[in-house]
Every structure is written in C-alpha cells, then in structure tokens.
Amino acid sequence: ISQKLYVMSIVPSANKKSVLCCSEKDLVGDLPGARYGHSINVVHSRGKTAVVLFGGRSFIPLNQRTTEKWNSVTDCQPLVYLIDLQFGCSTAYTIKEIQDGRCFHVSVSRNDTVYIIGGHTLESNIRPPNIYKIKVDLPLGSPNITCTVLQSHLSVSSAIVTHTSPDEFLIVGGYESDSQKRMICNKVSLSNDTIDIQEVETPDWTGDIKHSKTWFGADMGHGAVLFGIPGDNKNQNSDSSFFFYVLNLGGEEVLMQSCSQGSLEEQEDSMPLEDSEEFTFLGDGVFDDDTYNEDDEEDESVT
C-alpha cells in the first residue's frame, strides 16, 4: 500500500489547455492506512494550512481473516488525522467525543473548522444524526484539536455536497436507510463559529430516479450535481448500463436535465454528453511552458 498523499490540481498551460497535475508527498508518522468512504478537508489557522482526514472503512487485517470472512470490512478507528502539507507529517489524534467509526459521511469546512455530518456506522448499522464540529488550532508548537457534538436531525449516508457560495453548501441524495433513498435536499450555511441546516425545495425527480433502488453521483460545482442510476436490464433495446442526470440547484430555478442517450423516459429532452477537456497528467506537478507539443503546430497552422 502506498504511503503517499496525492494532491490533484488544475492549472492553465501555454497552449490554453487545462493541465491536471498530480503531485505526491511522502507521509511519515501515524499513517492513516488504506481506506474508502472517508473525508479529507483543508483547514487554515494562524497562516498555516493542514489536511484533516477522518473516518472510512477498510478490509479487516490479513491475520484476522477467515475463509468465511475473507472480504469482510470494518469501520476504521475513530481517529482524526492531521497532515502537514509542507513536511508530509501525519499525526493521529484520539478525540473523546468520537467513540465509533463512521464512513460515507458529509464533511464541510470553513477556515479552521470541519463539520462531520451524518454517515454510517457498520457495527450498529445506524446513521447517527449528530454533527462533529472539529476545530483545529495551528500555533508555533503542537497543534490543538477540539471537538464539539452538535444535535441535528440530518441522518444520511453517501450524500453529495456541492458549493453554491464560499460559505454555503447543498446536501443532495444519499440514503436514509439501506433500502430507502433520501429524496430531500438541505442547505448548509456556515458563519463565524456556527452552522445552520435548512431544508430546501425538493427537486422534481423523474420517474426513473424515484423508482430506482440505488443511485450515485458527484459534485459538478456551482450547485450542480451529476446523478447516475442503473439501467433496466430487462430492457433489451437499451444500449446503456446507466442513465445520467444533471441537477442544477445553483440558479434561481431548480432544473433537472437528462444527459443520457438511452433514458427510460422521453429521449427528445435528453442532452448529449460532450467530449471532456483534454488533460495532461504530470507526476511531479511541474510543467515547462517550452515543452514541445505536436498539437501546437496544428493550432498554429490553422488560420
């Protein structure tokens, strides 16, 4: 398992194409270990920057596996990892207010504070509604982490978070239980040292989405979310395994737009997926503006 932290960033290049750079940082100290369903947030304190990693799920250690439970997973220990981006030093903190592991939660941050919302605990099979408010202080000496438990009615896992403004987020999708999708949306507002969560207008979900047992998606930025649902395997005319929709909550009007070629409903309203922007991966995150590129000659030859 790699003991590195990978940082992805998009920067402009000389030929006007977006360059997706990947830089790696060797980690030392308390290593988080391989996991999924965790959260990573950046905090700023006293002119310093650090990464807060929390939660997640992993396979049980090899020495604890049996034939019957070879692929079993478990919640990671409820530790908060603080990672120094400059030196790659990782330190694990035990927080007395956090007793159980949690994964597939929502996390939002502002300045020196991270809010852990919802999530799922495997051992008890519950989605706790409480919120962990983790505050990070980065003085000249040792960092200080404090945690406050806030009460909430938001019980959700695997939800999607999208920004609508620097201090405002929207929580969309997810699950209320193993068999029940969460169809309502919430607005999260952060100000100074407080968090406010309000329910917002429910989107006009399509029949495909309402009747689908599972869904997934990702943040597209500026209040837009991409949703995907499994296709109908019984529909022999379907040439797609999944159907995708874009939900735009960032404007004055909530819009739901299909972007699949083989939607189960009306296809004339669908929006075709366009080719994505070309990206270049660089291992060290550094590129040279004078690097030769065959595309440059083609661009210059066009008048």
Secondary structure, DSSP 8 states (H G I E B T S, - for coil): ---EEEEEEEEE-TTS-EEEEEEEEE-EES---S-BS-EEEEEEETTEEEEEEE--EEE--GGG--STTTT-EEE--SEEEEEETTT-EEEEEE-TT--S--BS-EEEEETTEEEEE--BBTTTTB----EEEEEEE--SSS-EEEEEEE------BS-EEEEEETTEEEEE--EEETTEE---EEEEEEETTEEEEEEE------HHHHH-S--EEEEEETTEEEEEEE--TT-TT---SEEEEEEE-SSSS-EEEE--TT-SS-STT-----------EETTS---TT---HHHHHHHH--
